[in-house]
């Protein structure tokens, strides 16, 4: 029985025919995404907007489903539950509507009535200052990840590869922010975690393609760089499609049946995977084509540049 192949062997797709279209379309979408970030803006969650964080300890193992339903009956605009520590410990994150004296009293009365014996270990109001600090730390983490990527690829390859990866990542991230603004998915610490995950996934995918390009540059010295890039993409296409599909299938159930906070995280991951996979082919590779003419390591000394854009 022959194994199922998502991509036929020995494909010869000339991806670099679209070397101008891909980066141009991506740049336009990223500019639009930047405008969407400011208007209408993203839907900030409790982490960045402020609210109430309560830590509870139940008598028996906490039933998160029952507790979530009880809190949602209070008709608060946002409710998030997280288990931490033992099975009896629950962290509850509520919107600012629970921060008033009346709101806090309503929450405490509900807990006492619906879950008798539950100990409220802490009940803290998260103000705007803390939210701004969380947002700043989240952005600093993303910036640090991009800087680390640039240094890693720069030292492993040549500077052209590092610039290509970072520019492509910036385009991917801005489009992801535009997606969040359009869909009104919550932008919270879970979203920051999704973005950092996407950075790691996208870098891995691009490094695989770039590594094959570097090998083929050394192996096929007489070929034009454009042909080498097409050859390399076709050689790694099966791996790229299989890896992306595997991740999509594993995260899809969370997007379909997960709770709101998990669903938002999963949808962000799915969008980022689609964008990150396509950008490895249609953005990162064309950028390398224009930056690497006659400059990539592995070319014979004194050999003239072999790739000239049409």
C-alpha positions in Angstrom: 0.0 0.0 0.0 1.5 3.3 -1.1 1.7 6.0 1.6 -0.5 9.0 1.3 1.4 12.0 0.1 -0.1 15.5 0.6 2.3 16.9 -1.9 3.4 14.9 -5.0 7.1 14.1 -5.3 9.2 16.2 -7.6 6.9 19.2 -7.8 8.2 22.0 -10.0 6.1 25.0 -9.0 7.7 28.3 -9.9 6.9 30.2 -6.8 9.3 33.1 -7.5 7.0 34.2 -10.4 5.1 35.9 -7.7 8.1 37.4 -6.0 6.6 40.9 -6.3 3.0 40.1 -5.6 3.5 38.3 -2.3 5.5 41.0 -0.4 3.3 43.8 -1.9 0.0 42.2 -0.9 1.4 41.4 2.6 2.7 44.9 3.1 -0.7 46.4 2.2 -2.5 44.0 4.5 -0.1 44.9 7.3 -0.6 48.6 6.8 -4.4 48.1 7.0 -3.9 46.0 10.1 -2.0 48.8 11.8 -4.9 51.2 11.1 -7.3 48.5 12.5 -5.2 48.3 15.7 -6.0 52.0 16.4 -9.5 52.0 15.0 -11.7 50.2 15.9 -8.9 48.7 18.1 -8.6 45.3 19.6 -10.9 43.9 22.2 -8.8 44.0 25.4 -9.5 41.4 28.0 -9.5 41.7 31.8 -5.7 41.3 31.9 -5.3 44.6 30.0 -8.5 46.4 30.8 -8.7 45.8 34.6 -11.1 43.9 36.7 -11.3 41.5 39.7 -9.1 38.5 40.5 -10.4 36.2 43.2 -8.7 33.0 44.5 -11.0 30.4 45.9 -10.5 27.1 47.8 -13.4 24.7 47.5 -14.3 21.9 50.0 -14.1 19.2 47.3 -12.4 19.1 43.9 -13.5 22.2 42.0 -16.1 21.6 39.2 -15.0 24.4 36.8 -18.0 23.8 34.5 -20.5 24.3 37.3 -18.6 27.3 38.8 -18.4 28.9 35.3 -22.1 28.5 34.8 -22.9 30.0 38.3 -20.7 33.1 37.6 -22.2 33.6 34.1 -25.6 33.7 35.7 -24.5 37.0 37.3 -24.4 38.4 33.7 -20.9 39.8 34.1 -19.4 40.9 30.8 -16.4 38.5 31.2 -15.6 35.5 33.4 -12.5 33.4 33.3 -11.7 30.4 35.6 -8.3 28.8 36.0 -7.2 25.9 38.3 -3.9 26.2 40.0 -2.1 24.5 42.8 -4.3 21.7 44.1 -7.6 20.4 42.6 -9.5 22.6 45.2 -7.9 25.9 44.2 -9.5 28.1 41.6 -8.6 31.5 40.3 -11.5 33.6 39.0 -11.0 36.6 36.8 -14.0 38.9 36.4 -14.6 42.1 34.5 -14.7 45.6 36.0 -18.5 45.3 36.5 -17.6 43.2 39.6 -15.2 45.8 41.0 -17.8 48.0 42.7 -18.9 47.4 46.2 -22.3 46.1 45.0 -20.6 43.9 42.5 -18.2 42.4 45.0 -21.1 41.8 47.4 -23.1 40.0 44.7 -20.2 37.8 43.9 -19.5 36.9 47.5 -23.1 36.1 48.2 -23.4 33.9 45.1 -20.3 31.9 46.2 -21.6 31.4 49.7 -25.0 30.3 48.4 -24.0 28.1 45.5 -20.7 26.7 46.9 -21.1 26.5 50.7 -17.8 26.1 52.6 -15.8 27.7 49.8 -13.0 29.9 51.2 -12.3 33.2 49.4 -8.6 33.4 49.9 -8.2 36.7 48.1 -10.4 39.2 46.3 -8.3 41.9 44.5 -9.3 44.6 42.1 -6.9 45.0 39.2 -6.6 48.6 38.3 -5.5 50.4 35.1 -1.9 50.8 36.2 -1.5 47.0 36.7 -3.2 46.4 33.3 -0.8 48.8 31.5 2.1 47.1 33.1 0.9 43.7 32.0 0.4 45.0 28.4 3.9 46.6 28.4 5.5 43.4 29.6 3.6 41.4 27.0 4.9 43.7 24.2 8.4 43.6 25.6 8.3 39.8 25.6 7.3 39.9 21.9 10.1 42.4 21.0 12.7 40.3 22.9 11.5 37.2 21.0 12.0 39.0 17.7 15.5 40.2 18.7 16.5 36.7 19.7 15.2 35.4 16.4 17.3 37.9 14.5 20.5 37.0 16.4 19.9 33.3 16.1 19.3 33.3 12.4 22.1 35.9 11.8 24.7 33.7 13.5 23.4 30.4 12.1 23.2 31.7 8.5 24.1 35.1 6.9 22.6 38.5 7.8 20.3 38.3 4.7 18.5 35.4 6.2 18.1 37.1 9.6 16.6 40.2 8.0 14.3 38.1 5.9 13.0 36.2 8.9 12.4 39.3 11.1 10.8 41.4 8.4 8.5 38.5 7.5 7.6 37.9 11.2 6.7 41.6 11.6 4.4 41.4 8.7 2.9 38.2 10.1 2.3 39.7 13.6 0.7 42.9 12.2 -1.7 40.8 10.2 -2.5 38.8 13.3 -3.3 41.9 15.2 -5.5 43.1 12.3 -7.3 39.7 12.5 -7.9 40.2 16.2 -9.3 43.7 15.6 -11.7 42.5 12.8 -13.0 39.4 14.7 -13.2 41.2 18.1 -11.5 38.2 19.7 -10.2 39.0 23.2 -6.7 40.4 23.4 -5.3 39.2 26.7 -2.3 37.3 28.2 -3.5 34.1 26.4 -3.3 36.0 23.1 0.2 37.2 23.9 1.1 33.5 24.6 -0.4 32.6 21.2 1.7 35.3 19.5 4.9 34.0 21.1 3.9 30.5 20.1 3.4 31.7 16.5 6.8 33.3 16.5 8.5 30.1 17.4 6.4 28.1 14.9 6.9 30.6 12.1 10.7 30.8 12.7 11.0 27.0 12.6 9.2 26.8 9.3 11.3 29.6 7.7 14.6 28.1 9.0 13.7 24.8 7.4 13.2 26.5 4.0 16.3 28.8 4.5 18.4 25.8 5.5 17.6 24.0 2.3 18.3 27.2 0.3 21.7 27.4 1.9 22.4 23.8 1.0 21.4 24.2 -2.6 23.4 27.5 -3.0 26.5 25.5 -2.2 25.4 22.5 -4.2 24.2 24.2 -7.4 26.7 27.0 -8.0 25.8 27.5 -11.6 22.0 27.9 -11.0 20.3 31.3 -10.7 19.3 32.1 -7.2 15.7 32.4 -8.2 15.8 28.8 -9.5 17.6 27.6 -6.3 14.9 29.2 -4.1 12.1 27.5 -6.2 13.9 24.2 -6.0 14.3 24.5 -2.2 10.7 25.4 -1.6 9.5 22.5 -3.7 11.8 20.1 -1.8 10.5 21.2 1.6 6.8 21.7 0.5 5.7 18.3 1.6 7.2 18.8 5.1 5.7 22.3 5.4 2.2 21.2 4.5 2.3 18.1 6.7 3.6 20.0 9.7 1.0 22.8 9.3 -1.9 20.3 8.8 -0.9 18.3 11.9 -0.9 21.4 14.1 -4.2 22.6 12.6 -5.9 19.3 13.2 -4.6 19.2 16.8 -5.8 22.8 17.6 -9.1 22.7 15.6 -11.1 20.9 18.4 -10.2 23.7 20.8 -11.5 26.2 18.3 -14.8 24.3 17.8 -15.8 23.2 21.3 -13.5 25.0 23.7 -14.6 27.7 26.1 -14.5 31.3 24.9 -11.0 32.1 26.3 -9.6 28.8 24.9 -11.4 29.3 21.6 -9.9 32.8 21.1 -6.5 31.4 21.7 -7.0 28.5 19.3 -8.4 30.7 16.5 -5.4 33.1 16.9 -3.1 30.1 16.5 -5.0 28.8 13.5 -4.8 32.1 11.7 -1.2 32.5 12.6 -0.3 29.1 11.2 -1.9 29.8 7.9 -0.2 33.2 7.6 3.1 31.9 8.9 3.2 29.0 6.5 2.3 31.0 3.4 4.7 33.8 4.3 7.6 31.3 4.4 7.0 30.8 0.7 5.6 34.0 -0.7 7.3 36.6 1.5 10.5 35.3 3.2 11.8 33.7 0.1 11.3 36.8 -2.2 13.0 39.0 0.4 16.0 36.6 0.4 16.1 36.7 -3.4 16.5 40.5 -3.4 18.9 40.7 -0.5 21.1 37.7 -1.4 22.0 38.3 -5.0 25.6 37.1 -5.3 26.2 37.6 -1.6 25.1 34.3 0.0 27.7 32.1 1.5 28.7 29.1 -0.5 29.1 30.9 -3.9 32.4 30.4 -5.5 35.0 33.2 -5.1 34.9 35.6 -8.0 31.8 34.1 -9.4 29.4 36.7 -10.8 25.9 37.2 -9.4 23.6 34.7 -10.9 20.2 36.0 -10.0 18.9 39.2 -11.6 15.3 40.1 -11.0 13.3 40.5 -14.2 
